[in-house]
């Protein structure tokens, strides 16, 4: 991270307030309420970037309806959970998570994977609440945070679901030498309340994509929780797009883009605070939305083609087609499966599931990954490869 300590600010973004704490003291940043004043200038190339992002998001919304929603969300949610957690320094991979959900497999980093699993739960919880008609309020944000922090791992002691009552900071060892210091506790409720008002401001008429980008910066600037702000801030982009009607399913996640362009991400956030450069942030963010939505569309199209081809293979199996098709649909949904779990879920006998998986192995669809006579697990390798494109899958599954 190359962003310097925040020593100057733009009046367009907010102002520094000196805090007398200890012998040194420090300066905390108080953001101005949204929207920016003057407004973001969308003339020229920024207008083109917004049009490209809107078009890419519309294409993703269209193609995502072609894939079974539960299967689409099952994998996209898990991929996002892994990538967002990797940004926070956790080492788990998508394979780790999928194996953990089948059985607590040896070699899987359990503490990390539990935190990733909590991210999955938080994402699913938030989307469910939005579907139930719950508006994206501070109450819901606190609820989602409580679910996110429930793993019992790092951060679980940091008042889950409660806004902070003490000063936090980013970078450095203390506020006086930090790269950035968010609002002090006595300013937090006012600033986060202003953000909630902006989220529901019907008079501010702009693209949901733009609104989500503005909200993300403001949330990260306020940093209202002691831990989990980064993960929750990334979730808010997708939740806001769903709440504003730009997406019907939460299938756009920017964590991979933020991870691949991490230095630019932090620099763009900091330039909003130091120079009021909302246009620079929007350029970075809109390029990311367009790129991520386009990649998600291509992945979804590739998955649809893969599923059609492999299903046709299964349908040629003759008398065993019924059980093989059920097992194929199960591994299509779960990607990594075990025989006992598949038997229990599908209510098929263990020999039937074993035989069906053997036929899928013979077709080149499934691959056994343990090399053991017992406690075997099978992976739908082609699907996993598609989902891992651009990801960080460090743990190579052993060959059969």
Beta strands, then each sheet from edge to edge (+ up, - down):
strand 1: 14-19
strand 2: 26-31
strand 3: 336-338
strand 4: 367-368
strand 5: 377-379
sheet 1: 1+ 2-
sheet 2: 3+ 5- 4+
end
